[in-house]
Amino acid sequence: MTAGQGYGGWHGYTAGAIKERGTRKIAAYMNDLAAKGYPYDMLQWRYNIVSDNGPVDSTLSDFVRDWNEKYSSPRLIIANAGEMMQEFEEKYGKQIPTWSGDFTPYWEDGAYSTAKEEGDVRVLSARLTNLIDAAKILGKPIDPHLLYRAKRSIVMWHEHTWGAWCSISDPDAHFTTDQWRVKKAFADSAGWYVNAIEEDIRRQVGPKLWQSAVDSLSAEHIRWKIPREIGHHAGPLERIRLHRLTGSVTSMHSGRVMHADTSVYNGIFEWCYRNAASFEYHLTSMLLIVDSSGFRGEEHYYVKQSVPGCSSFVMNHYTVFGDSLIGVNLSLEKAAVRDKESLHLALPFNIPNATVRIGIGDTCVTPESGRIPGSNNDFFCAQRWIDVSNDSMGVTIVCPQGAIWEVGEMVDERKLNPGKGTNPEYYKAWKTEAKSSSTIYLYALNNYWHTNFKADQ
């Protein structure tokens, strides 16, 4: 799907253009494959016109018929992906080189152009899984219609980033806002159906039985299984220290002291704002309010900050003494910024020779291992947790609503690389490698998605 001309090879063609331009294009691609030593006599080549999700080209069948009547090779066959791959596997399955591992994806950052709803649906997905488990434990049925609609709404929300082709160049156009209206409806519907399923189960079992099921599932699903080799618990948390200007954590005391790496930032949990103009890190000014009264063994620290691109910004650190736990809740009101921008949460730990482990299912990958060639190195998707540790100390972060993490440095979206040959346009280059670092970033939100075409295109 991603090899060669597999995805966007026909982008820019309109209906019927293949008759005028297709012959030379096909011949050029065949010559290119021959020069590179392509070893098979079959090739998949996705045909589409205009761009992503383009319309059907009704002239394709005639072009293929005429081609096959005129040329002996290559023979063109119209098929779907399943038919092509089945035939390819039957012929070459035993000799195809294979890789195993995670394919770190490239487009998932677009999900956090609508960070609020993305976080909400991630929580809804986990809730639905818990409800299905609870119904099995309690021996109660779930209405199949409600279950189907809940799953469908969650899947349709996550199926594709919503951004219109003109979401950057014309963000207030009806075409843009109406796409968002349709997309957001899936998130809203998911919430309605998941709530309906929970109420139906609760009604069947009564409040006491329901609460016992909730308690048992909470213990199972919140205390995530972390790989045994990580095991760096240093004892109960005693106290934390905050930076006076930014409210970031400068040190954590948990049997031993873990300091922040302050060579670049003031502490852990420091927010970084970037915009299209400078793309530099902006230090936020802030007013710190500390409430150390605490309750039930907790202590709270409220940080009010002035962050570019936000009308209001309040962060709450809370520590649970007797356990090695720091919680961070963030509430912000986003200003309507029309330039490209992003918000990142820096966590610069002072952990020498750290390895970063990104949780995926019941296992994990690292920037150096566990991923197949061609994976994205700019950012990583964590399913439930991410860990930064060495042989003697470390931190495990659980962030159900935030899935995108950057390791070592923030994503640079600037188009700094000059095009080659006849293409004079500058482009953004993807990183070719990634390495573990003791500094990681939560890629909290961005509005880079989608494209930046002129409004008249």
C-alpha positions in Angstrom: 0.0 0.0 0.0 2.8 2.4 0.8 5.5 1.2 -1.6 6.4 2.9 -4.8 3.4 4.5 -6.4 1.1 2.6 -4.1 -0.9 5.4 -2.5 -1.0 8.7 -4.5 0.5 7.8 -7.9 -2.5 9.1 -9.8 -3.2 12.2 -7.6 -3.9 15.2 -9.8 -5.5 13.2 -12.7 -9.1 14.0 -13.5 -11.6 11.7 -15.1 -10.5 10.7 -18.6 -7.0 12.1 -18.2 -5.5 8.6 -18.2 -6.2 8.3 -22.0 -4.0 11.3 -22.8 -1.3 10.9 -20.1 -1.5 7.4 -18.8 0.5 5.5 -21.4 3.7 7.5 -20.8 3.2 7.4 -17.0 2.9 3.6 -17.0 5.9 3.2 -19.2 8.0 5.5 -17.1 7.1 3.6 -13.9 7.9 0.2 -15.5 11.3 1.5 -16.6 11.9 2.8 -13.1 11.1 -0.6 -11.5 13.3 -2.4 -14.0 16.2 -0.1 -13.3 15.8 -0.8 -9.6 15.7 -4.6 -10.1 12.1 -5.1 -9.1 12.0 -9.0 -8.7 8.4 -9.9 -9.3 6.2 -10.0 -12.5 3.2 -8.6 -10.6 2.6 -5.1 -9.2 -0.2 -3.4 -7.3 -0.9 0.1 -8.4 -3.8 1.9 -6.7 -5.7 4.0 -9.2 -7.6 7.0 -8.0 -8.3 10.4 -9.5 -8.1 14.0 -8.2 -7.0 13.1 -4.7 -7.9 11.1 -1.6 -11.4 9.7 -1.7 -11.8 10.9 -5.3 -14.7 9.9 -7.6 -14.8 6.9 -9.9 -13.2 7.3 -13.4 -15.8 5.8 -15.7 -13.2 5.8 -18.6 -10.8 3.4 -16.8 -12.3 0.2 -18.2 -12.0 1.4 -21.8 -8.4 2.4 -21.3 -7.5 -1.0 -19.8 -9.2 -2.9 -22.6 -7.5 -0.7 -25.3 -4.1 -1.1 -23.6 -4.3 -4.9 -23.4 -5.4 -5.1 -27.0 -2.4 -2.9 -28.1 0.4 -4.0 -25.8 1.7 -7.4 -24.9 3.3 -6.2 -21.6 2.5 -5.3 -19.0 -1.0 -6.6 -18.9 -3.4 -4.4 -16.9 -6.0 -6.0 -14.6 -8.7 -4.1 -12.7 -9.0 -5.7 -9.3 -9.5 -5.0 -5.6 -6.7 -5.2 -3.1 -7.8 -8.6 -1.8 -7.8 -10.3 -5.2 -4.4 -8.9 -6.1 -2.8 -9.8 -2.8 -4.2 -13.3 -2.8 -2.8 -14.0 -6.2 0.5 -12.4 -5.3 0.8 -14.5 -2.1 0.0 -17.7 -4.0 2.8 -17.0 -6.4 5.5 -15.4 -4.2 4.4 -16.1 -0.6 7.3 -18.4 0.2 10.0 -16.0 -1.1 8.7 -12.6 0.1 11.1 -11.1 2.7 9.2 -10.5 5.9 9.5 -8.2 9.0 7.7 -8.3 12.3 7.2 -5.5 14.7 5.2 -2.3 15.1 4.7 0.1 12.2 4.8 3.4 14.0 2.3 5.5 11.9 2.6 9.0 10.4 -0.9 10.6 10.3 -2.0 10.1 13.9 -0.9 13.6 14.9 -3.9 14.9 13.0 -6.2 13.4 15.6 -5.0 16.0 18.1 -6.3 18.9 15.9 -9.4 18.1 17.9 -7.7 17.1 21.1 -10.7 17.4 23.4 -12.9 15.0 21.5 -10.0 12.7 20.8 -9.3 12.3 24.5 -13.0 11.9 25.3 -13.4 9.1 22.7 -10.3 7.3 23.9 -11.8 7.2 27.4 -15.2 6.1 26.0 -13.4 3.2 24.2 -11.9 2.0 27.4 -15.2 2.4 29.2 -17.0 0.3 26.6 -14.4 -2.5 27.0 -14.9 -2.4 30.8 -18.7 -2.5 30.3 -18.5 -5.6 28.0 -16.3 -7.3 30.7 -18.7 -6.3 33.4 -21.7 -7.7 31.6 -19.9 -11.0 31.2 -18.9 -11.1 34.9 -22.5 -10.3 35.9 -24.0 -12.6 33.4 -26.2 -9.9 31.9 -26.8 -9.2 28.2 -26.0 -6.0 26.3 -28.5 -4.8 23.8 -26.9 -5.8 20.5 -28.2 -2.6 18.8 -26.7 -0.3 21.4 -23.4 -2.2 21.3 -23.2 -2.1 17.5 -24.0 1.6 17.5 -21.5 2.4 20.2 -18.7 0.5 18.4 -19.6 2.0 15.1 -19.5 5.5 16.5 -16.1 5.0 18.1 -14.7 3.4 14.9 -16.1 6.1 12.7 -14.6 8.8 14.9 -11.2 7.2 14.6 -11.5 6.0 11.0 -9.9 9.1 9.5 -8.9 12.6 10.6 -11.7 15.0 9.9 -9.7 17.9 8.4 -11.1 19.3 5.2 -8.7 20.1 2.3 -9.1 23.8 3.2 -9.1 23.5 6.9 -6.0 25.7 7.2 -6.5 28.1 4.4 -10.2 28.6 5.0 -11.0 27.3 8.5 -14.3 29.1 8.8 -15.8 28.1 5.4 -19.0 26.1 5.4 -17.2 23.1 3.7 -14.8 23.0 6.6 -17.2 23.5 9.5 -19.8 21.2 8.1 -17.2 18.4 7.9 -16.4 19.0 11.6 -20.1 18.9 12.4 -20.5 15.4 10.9 -17.3 14.2 12.4 -18.1 15.5 15.9 -21.5 13.8 15.7 -19.7 10.4 15.9 -18.0 11.4 19.2 -21.2 12.7 20.6 -23.1 9.5 19.5 -20.4 7.3 21.1 -20.9 9.0 24.4 -24.7 8.6 24.2 -24.6 4.9 23.4 -21.9 4.0 26.0 -23.9 5.8 28.6 -27.1 4.0 27.5 -25.3 0.6 27.8 -24.0 1.4 31.3 -27.5 2.5 32.4 -29.1 -0.6 31.0 -26.6 -2.9 32.9 -27.0 -0.9 36.1 -30.8 -1.2 35.8 -30.5 -5.0 35.4 -28.3 -5.7 38.4 -29.1 -2.9 40.9 -26.7 -0.3 42.4 -24.9 -2.6 45.0 -24.0 -5.4 42.6 -23.1 -2.8 39.9 -20.7 -1.0 42.3 -18.9 -4.2 43.2 -18.3 -4.9 39.5 -17.1 -1.4 38.9 -14.6 -1.7 41.8 -13.2 -5.0 40.5 -12.8 -3.7 37.0 -11.2 -0.5 38.1 -8.5 -2.4 39.9 -7.9 -4.5 36.8 -7.9 -1.8 34.2 -6.3 1.2 35.9 -3.3 -0.6 37.4 -1.8 -1.5 34.1 0.6 -4.3 33.7 4.1 -2.9 33.2 6.8 -5.2 31.8 8.6 -6.9 34.7 12.0 -5.9 33.6 11.2 -2.2 34.2 10.6 -2.6 38.0 12.0 0.7 39.2 9.7 1.4 42.2 11.7 3.4 44.7 9.2 3.6 47.6 6.4 6.0 48.6 6.4 9.6 47.3 7.4 12.0 50.1 7.3 15.4 48.4 7.8 17.3 45.2 9.4 20.7 44.5 8.0 23.2 42.0 9.7 25.9 40.0 8.7 29.4 41.3 8.1 30.9 37.8 6.6 28.0 35.8 5.2 25.6 38.3 7.1 22.7 36.7 8.4 20.0 39.0 12.1 20.4 39.7 12.5 17.3 41.9 10.6 14.3 43.3 11.5 12.6 46.5 10.6 8.9 46.7 13.2 7.2 48.9 15.8 8.8 46.6 15.7 12.1 44.8 14.9 12.3 41.1 15.8 15.7 39.7 14.6 17.3 36.5 17.1 18.0 33.8 17.2 21.8 33.8 19.7 22.3 31.0 16.9 23.4 28.6 13.7 23.6 30.7 13.0 24.7 34.3 11.4 21.4 35.3 9.1 18.4 34.5 5.6 19.2 33.3 6.6 22.4 31.5 4.4 23.5 28.7 5.9 24.5 25.3 4.0 26.5 22.7 5.1 26.7 19.1 3.7 28.7 16.2 4.3 28.9 12.5 6.1 32.3 12.6 9.2 31.3 14.7 8.6 27.6 15.6 10.6 28.3 18.7 9.8 27.3 22.2 7.9 30.0 24.1 8.3 30.1 27.9 5.0 30.7 29.5 4.5 33.3 32.3 2.4 32.2 35.2 0.8 32.8 38.6 1.3 30.0 41.0 -1.3 29.2 43.7 -0.3 26.4 46.1 -2.9 24.6 48.2 -1.0 22.2 50.5 -3.9 21.5 52.8 -4.5 18.1 51.2 -7.1 15.5 52.0 -7.0 11.7 52.2 -3.2 11.7 51.9 -3.2 14.0 48.9 -1.6 17.4 48.3 -2.7 19.7 45.6 -0.7 22.4 43.7 -2.7 24.7 41.4 -0.8 26.5 38.7 -2.5 29.3 36.6 -0.5 30.2 33.6 -0.6 32.6 30.7 0.1 30.4 27.6 0.1 31.7 24.0 -2.9 30.6 22.1 -5.0 30.0 25.2 -7.6 32.2 26.9 -7.2 30.4 30.2 -4.8 27.7 31.4 -5.0 25.9 34.8 -2.8 22.9 35.8 -3.4 20.9 38.9 -0.5 18.7 40.3 -1.6 16.3 43.0 0.5 13.9 44.9 -0.7 10.8 46.7 1.6 10.2 49.6 2.2 6.6 50.5 2.4 5.7 46.8 4.8 6.8 44.1 2.2 8.8 42.2 2.0 12.3 40.8 -1.2 13.2 38.9 -1.6 16.1 36.5 -4.9 17.5 35.4 -5.0 20.3 32.8 -7.9 22.5 31.9 -7.5 25.1 29.2 -9.7 27.2 27.0 -8.3 27.4 23.5 -8.2 30.7 21.7 -9.2 30.7 18.0 -5.7 30.9 16.4 -5.7 30.7 12.6 -1.9 30.2 12.2 -0.2 26.9 12.5 0.5 26.1 16.2 1.1 23.3 18.6 1.3 22.7 22.3 3.7 20.2 23.9 4.3 19.1 27.5 8.0 18.7 28.3 9.1 16.0 30.7 12.9 16.4 31.1 13.9 13.7 33.5 17.5 13.5 34.8 17.8 9.8 34.2 21.3 8.9 32.7 21.4 6.4 29.8 17.6 6.1 29.8 15.6 3.7 27.6 12.2 4.8 26.4 9.5 2.0 26.3 6.2 2.7 24.5 3.4 0.5 25.6 1.5 -1.3 22.9 -1.0 -4.0 23.9 0.6 -6.3 26.4 4.1 -5.5 25.2 6.2 -2.5 24.3 8.6 -1.1 21.7 11.6 1.3 22.0 12.8 3.9 19.4 15.7 1.5 18.7 13.9 -1.8 18.5 10.6 -3.6 18.0 9.6 -1.6 14.9 9.8 -2.4 11.2 11.7 -0.4 8.6 9.9 2.7 7.4 8.3 3.5 10.7 7.7 7.1 11.8 10.5 8.5 14.0 9.0 11.9 14.6 6.5 10.8 17.2 5.1 7.6 18.8 1.7 6.4 19.7 1.4 4.9 23.2 -1.7 2.8 23.9 -1.8 3.3 27.6 1.7 4.1 29.0 5.2 5.2 28.3 8.3 4.5 30.5 11.6 6.3 30.8 14.1 4.3 32.9 17.6 3.0 33.4 18.8 0.0 35.5 18.2 1.8 38.8 15.5 4.4 38.4 12.7 5.6 36.2 9.2 6.8 35.7 6.1 5.2 34.1 3.5 7.7 32.7 -0.1 6.7 32.2 -2.0 9.2 30.1 -5.4 7.8 28.8 -6.3 10.9 26.9 -2.9 11.7 25.3 -1.5 9.1 23.0 1.1 11.0 20.9 4.7 11.3 22.4 7.9 12.8 21.0 11.2 11.5 22.2 14.3 13.7 22.6 12.9 16.7 20.6 9.7 18.2 19.4 8.4 17.7 15.9 9.6 20.4 13.5 6.9 21.0 10.9 8.8 23.7 9.0 9.5 23.1 5.3 13.2 23.6 5.3 14.4 21.0 2.7 14.7 22.1 -0.9 13.0 20.0 -3.6 15.1 18.2 -6.2 15.2 18.4 -10.0 12.3 20.4 -11.5 10.5 20.6 -8.1 11.6 23.9 -6.5 9.2 23.7 -3.5 10.6 23.2 0.0 9.3 20.3 2.0 9.3 18.9 5.6 11.6 15.9 5.9 10.8 13.0 8.3 13.5 11.9 10.7 15.4 8.9 9.5 16.2 7.5 13.0 15.1 7.8 16.6 16.9 7.2 19.8 15.9 7.0 23.5 16.2 10.1 25.6 15.5 11.1 29.2 13.4 14.0 27.8 10.0 13.2 26.3 7.1 15.4 25.3 3.4 14.8 25.3 2.2 16.1 21.9 -0.9 17.6 23.3 -2.5 19.4 20.4 -1.9 20.9 17.0 -3.7 22.4 14.0 -1.2 21.3 11.3 -3.8 19.1 9.7 -4.8 19.1 6.9 -3.1 20.8 3.9 -2.5 24.5 3.0 -3.9 24.9 -0.5 -4.9 28.2 -1.9 -8.6 28.9 -1.3 -9.4 29.0 -5.0 -8.1 25.4 -5.7 
